[in-house]
Amino acid sequence: MENVYKYFIYLTNNGRLVACAATTLEAILVTMRFAKEKFEQNVLVVDENSLSPVLKLLWALCNINCSLSVIISLVYWFSLYTPERHYLDFENFSGHLLIAVANILDVFISDRPWRILHAIHPIIFGGVFGVFSFIYYLAGGTNYYFEPYVYHIIDWAHPIRTLLVIGGVTVFLVIFHSFFFLLYKMRLTCSKRHRLKKDVAKEGGTKKGMGNSEALLDNYQTR
């Protein structure tokens, strides 16, 4: 029981909590919107500049969740994973792979917009975790294995190395957020092309129908 509270010191587990909060809140809001569209005739289109605090919170949580899940997965598999300590089970893969994959797929499923400046959201979250890890170190906190740090790559006994790691993670958070922004732009391009094809096909069908009607009328008049 002594180690139970240590669940919350790990970035992976905090990433899980953010993912749960984002998906739960989004499910609630989508359900409410669906109910309004089904039972109410007039549903206002929400403008980005007049979002409610709840929608702004959801947007920030999603931004944090996406970039954080990718960097957690990459850092874990390339820097932290050791077969002697870590089991390849569902708990491991869920926190270090599945959430990131789900977020990438979600970009193409949802209609959520992305903004480059929102990279500040995961950066703030990462900064808060960095400050926490420093305070935890000063307080004499240990990880599950009773080592004097949360992760060995941010061991504050080596402050310069730790600051370099945090700086590198910050840069990669911006890169990954930009990656999601690029996926968002790809989604918009695909969506526009799909709508254009539908409009062209619809217009072509209309013209064909009009042509057939005119042919029938000419045939009737020549009788």
C-alpha positions in Angstrom: 0.0 0.0 0.0 3.0 2.3 0.5 3.5 2.7 -3.2 -0.2 3.3 -4.2 0.1 7.1 -4.3 3.1 6.7 -6.6 0.7 5.9 -9.4 0.2 9.6 -9.8 3.9 10.6 -10.0 4.3 9.0 -13.5 3.8 11.0 -16.7 2.3 8.0 -18.4 -0.4 7.6 -15.7 -1.2 11.3 -15.8 -1.4 11.0 -19.6 -4.0 8.3 -19.0 -6.0 10.5 -16.7 -5.9 13.4 -19.3 -7.0 11.0 -22.0 -9.9 9.7 -19.9 -11.0 13.2 -19.0 -10.9 14.4 -22.6 -12.7 11.4 -24.1 -15.3 11.4 -21.3 -16.0 15.1 -21.6 -16.2 14.8 -25.4 -18.6 11.9 -25.2 -20.9 13.9 -22.9 -20.8 17.0 -25.1 -21.3 15.0 -28.3 -24.3 13.2 -26.8 -25.8 16.5 -25.7 -25.3 17.9 -29.2 -26.9 14.9 -30.8 -29.9 15.1 -28.5 -30.4 18.8 -29.3 -30.1 18.2 -33.1 -32.6 15.3 -32.8 -35.3 17.0 -30.6 -34.7 20.7 -31.4 -35.1 22.2 -34.9 -32.9 25.2 -34.4 -29.4 24.4 -33.2 -26.9 27.2 -33.2 -23.6 26.7 -35.0 -20.8 27.4 -32.4 -18.4 30.0 -33.5 -14.7 29.5 -32.5 -14.6 33.0 -31.0 -17.6 32.4 -28.7 -16.8 29.0 -27.3 -18.1 28.1 -23.8 -15.6 27.5 -21.1 -16.4 23.8 -21.2 -15.6 23.6 -24.9 -12.4 25.5 -24.4 -11.4 23.1 -21.6 -12.1 20.2 -23.9 -10.0 21.7 -26.7 -7.1 22.2 -24.3 -7.4 18.6 -23.0 -7.4 17.2 -26.5 -4.3 19.2 -27.4 -2.5 18.0 -24.4 -3.7 14.4 -24.8 -2.5 14.1 -28.4 1.0 15.5 -28.2 1.6 14.0 -24.8 0.5 10.5 -25.8 3.0 10.4 -28.8 6.0 11.7 -26.7 5.1 9.3 -23.9 5.2 6.4 -26.3 8.4 7.3 -28.0 10.4 8.2 -24.9 9.2 5.0 -23.2 10.1 2.6 -25.9 13.4 4.3 -26.8 14.6 5.4 -23.3 12.8 3.8 -20.4 11.6 0.3 -21.4 13.6 -2.6 -19.9 12.4 -6.2 -20.2 13.6 -7.0 -16.7 11.2 -4.4 -15.2 8.4 -4.0 -17.6 5.9 -6.5 -18.8 4.5 -6.5 -22.3 0.8 -6.6 -21.2 -2.3 -4.5 -22.0 -1.6 -2.0 -19.3 1.8 -1.3 -20.8 0.6 -1.1 -24.4 -2.5 1.0 -23.5 -0.4 3.8 -22.0 2.5 3.6 -24.3 1.0 3.0 -27.7 -2.8 2.6 -28.0 -3.7 6.1 -26.8 -1.3 7.6 -29.3 -2.7 5.5 -32.2 -6.3 6.4 -31.2 -5.5 10.1 -31.2 -3.9 10.0 -34.6 -7.0 8.2 -36.0 -9.3 10.6 -34.2 -7.9 13.5 -36.2 -9.5 12.1 -39.3 -12.8 11.0 -37.6 -13.6 14.1 -35.6 -14.2 17.6 -36.9 -12.1 19.3 -34.2 -10.0 22.2 -35.6 -6.3 22.6 -34.8 -4.2 25.7 -34.2 -0.4 25.9 -34.1 -0.4 28.3 -31.2 -2.2 25.7 -29.1 1.1 23.9 -28.8 1.4 26.0 -25.6 -1.1 23.6 -23.9 1.1 20.5 -23.9 4.1 22.6 -23.1 2.5 24.0 -20.0 1.4 20.5 -18.9 4.9 19.2 -19.4 6.4 22.2 -17.6 4.1 21.6 -14.6 5.3 17.9 -14.5 8.9 19.0 -14.7 8.4 21.4 -11.7 6.6 18.6 -9.8 9.5 16.1 -10.5 12.0 18.7 -9.0 9.9 19.3 -5.9 9.4 15.6 -5.5 13.1 15.1 -5.7 13.8 17.8 -3.1 11.2 16.2 -0.8 13.0 12.9 -1.0 10.4 11.1 -3.1 11.2 7.8 -4.8 9.7 5.8 -7.6 8.2 2.3 -7.5 11.7 0.8 -7.2 12.6 3.3 -4.4 15.1 5.1 -6.6 15.4 8.9 -5.9 13.7 10.1 -9.1 10.6 9.5 -11.1 12.4 8.6 -14.3 16.2 8.1 -14.6 16.3 10.5 -17.5 15.1 13.4 -15.3 17.2 12.6 -12.3 17.7 16.0 -10.6 21.0 14.8 -9.1 22.2 15.6 -12.6 20.5 19.0 -13.1 22.2 20.0 -16.4 21.3 16.7 -18.1 17.8 16.9 -16.7 17.3 20.4 -18.0 18.6 19.4 -21.4 16.1 16.5 -21.5 13.2 18.8 -20.5 14.3 21.3 -23.2 14.4 18.5 -25.8 11.0 17.2 -24.8 9.6 20.7 -25.1 10.9 21.0 -28.6 9.4 17.6 -29.5 6.1 18.6 -28.1 6.0 21.5 -30.5 7.0 19.2 -33.4 4.3 16.6 -32.5 1.7 19.3 -32.2 2.7 20.5 -35.6 2.4 16.9 -36.9 -1.2 16.8 -35.7 -1.8 20.2 -37.3 -0.5 18.7 -40.6 -2.8 15.8 -40.3 -5.7 18.2 -39.7 -4.8 20.1 -42.9 -4.7 16.8 -44.7 -8.2 16.0 -43.4 -9.5 19.3 -44.6 -8.0 18.8 -48.1 -9.5 15.3 -48.3 -12.9 16.6 -47.1 -12.9 19.4 -49.6 -12.1 17.0 -52.5 -14.8 14.6 -51.4 -17.4 17.4 -51.2 -16.3 18.7 -54.6 -16.7 15.2 -56.2 -20.1 14.9 -54.7 -21.2 18.3 -55.9 -19.8 17.6 -59.4 -21.6 14.2 -59.5 -24.8 15.8 -58.3 -24.6 18.6 -60.8 -23.9 16.1 -63.6 -26.9 14.0 -62.6 -29.1 17.1 -62.6 -27.9 18.1 -66.1 -28.4 14.6 -67.3 -31.9 14.6 -66.0 -32.6 17.9 -67.6 -31.2 16.6 -70.9 -33.4 13.5 -70.8 -36.5 15.7 -70.1 -35.6 17.9 -73.1 -35.2 14.9 -75.3 -38.6 13.5 -74.3 -40.2 16.9 -75.0 -38.7 17.1 -78.4 -39.8 13.5 -79.2 -43.3 14.4 -78.1 -43.4 17.6 -80.2 -42.3 15.8 -83.4 -45.2 13.3 -83.2 
